[in-house]
Amino acid sequence: MRNENTQQIVKNLLSRVQCLEDDTSLRHIIHRVVASGPHDEPIHVLDVDTVVYRYTEWIRQMPRVKLYYAIKSNDADAIVETIALLGGGFDCASQAELERVLNLGVPPASIIYAQPSKSVPSLQLSRARGIRTVFDNEFELEKIAQHHPDAELLLRYRYDSTNSKVNLGTKFGCDVGEEARQLLDRARELSLNVVGWCFNVGSMSYDAEVFYGAIRAGRAITDYAASIGFQFRVLDIGGGFVGNKDDNIARYAYHINRALNEFFPDESLEVFAEPGRYLCAAGVTNVARVQGKRYFRSGPKIESVGYYLNDGIYGTFYSTKYRGLESKVLVWKSPSECGPERSSKLFGPTCDGNDWFMANVQLPELDIGDTLVFESEGAYSSVHSCRFNGFPLPKVLAYLRSSTGELLKQVSNLHADSSLINALLLNSEHLKLIGNKLEVLSFEREQ
Ligand SMILES: *Cc1c(COP(=O)(O)O)cnc(C)c1O
């Protein structure tokens, strides 16, 4: 990226975040947000430091693997700008996503159009800007031959995690055997330029070892490709990494680094991944409010309590309801002020009877006006929200510690030289300290 772009990005970013003292805790921020309420909208407290910290941990653990952020997981300006500043690439899957990152000044070489099935206008844009893309079937190859014939292409093959929450292999990816070989043969006939492969093991893959098998499968494909004249030099290992605060990237790095050393030891190969959730999930804490309440009785006995929140499946919680995300609710009140525990159900505000996202949870009895806090809600939350029934979208309040702000300013002066930027991040004492402070949130009254 050019220096003019990075200067502009850091300026925009710093104008949309609130800068805090280095020792400000997340708990303190949540207290401030609650005290400034009541808010109509669900609030997404975005901690930019967490995004920078996680980016840095990735490059520390996997120096060979560049990050191409899957922008669909959370496209908040402050996240996209932060990753662009740090020199990250982007995984886009639509024309609008491509335009968004191109307009920031991200170089086309740092973008993968990771959509196996593309519209013609989006292919024309990719052609005009020289953006790489992917394919997994012969019809797409023919479309590419017509509209983006010089594209650098990646073959997407299927390699599913046995323990992921969202399977992508049922929709995308060719088989690694005969089908992959036939597609490469067809690409050759069409005189296309296939430069490597990609896969996606599925979202929220608790299974880290799957990456070892998936990369090994890429070796056979690379060898076949070489036998018909394609010299593969790009490896894209996709996304699927878990993003909660209590998980870490080291266990994935172990299997990925091992597979790369064993099957692709050539350090000059270009390797990248497309993490979405890993970068954005832990950075967002959701603050919701109880606006209404009812008892569900069986005769005179209270069986359970329903709470109507200002947030539901049309706001933050689509993935909790439909994608197996296990949200954890934290009652923002000291236990001594709450009623006895009861079986509870959390409803969203809309008139849709299906608008609920947690049931049979044991919670102390709450009052109208109380606050509920949900951690690690950054991924696949606000991006799914809509204004159904007229309720407001989640509102992002972004925060940054002052040393992180200084670091980003320094980064913006480094002419987007990624080795200089990475060295600066890896040596930052401030970022190491953040790691020690990423404790799971609990309620405590402020002094
Ligand atoms: C959604 C998606 C990702 C990101 O997945 P995460 O589970 O958020 O890491 C990466 N690559 C592709 C092709 C995707 O569709």
The ligand as a MOL file (V3000), in Angstrom:
LIG
                    3D

  0  0  0     0  0            999 V3000
M  V30 BEGIN CTAB
M  V30 COUNTS 15 15 0 0 0
M  V30 BEGIN ATOM
M  V30 1 C -16.1690 -17.7600 5.4870 0
M  V30 2 C -14.9000 -18.1050 4.8250 0
M  V30 3 C -13.6880 -17.9120 5.5020 0
M  V30 4 C -13.5870 -17.4600 6.9390 0
M  V30 5 O -14.0030 -18.4620 7.7810 0
M  V30 6 P -13.7670 -18.3530 9.3770 0
M  V30 7 O -14.3980 -19.5840 9.8660 0
M  V30 8 O -14.4260 -17.1240 9.8400 0
M  V30 9 O -12.2930 -18.3330 9.5880 0
M  V30 10 C -12.5220 -18.1540 4.7980 0
M  V30 11 N -12.5460 -18.5820 3.5150 0
M  V30 12 C -13.6990 -18.7820 2.8490 0
M  V30 13 C -13.6370 -19.2260 1.4320 0
M  V30 14 C -14.9050 -18.5620 3.4830 0
M  V30 15 O -16.0570 -18.7850 2.8150 0
M  V30 END ATOM
M  V30 BEGIN BOND
M  V30 1 1 1 2
M  V30 2 1 2 3
M  V30 3 2 2 14
M  V30 4 1 3 4
M  V30 5 2 3 10
M  V30 6 1 4 5
M  V30 7 1 5 6
M  V30 8 2 6 7
M  V30 9 1 6 8
M  V30 10 1 6 9
M  V30 11 1 10 11
M  V30 12 2 11 12
M  V30 13 1 12 13
M  V30 14 1 12 14
M  V30 15 1 14 15
M  V30 END BOND
M  V30 END CTAB
M  END
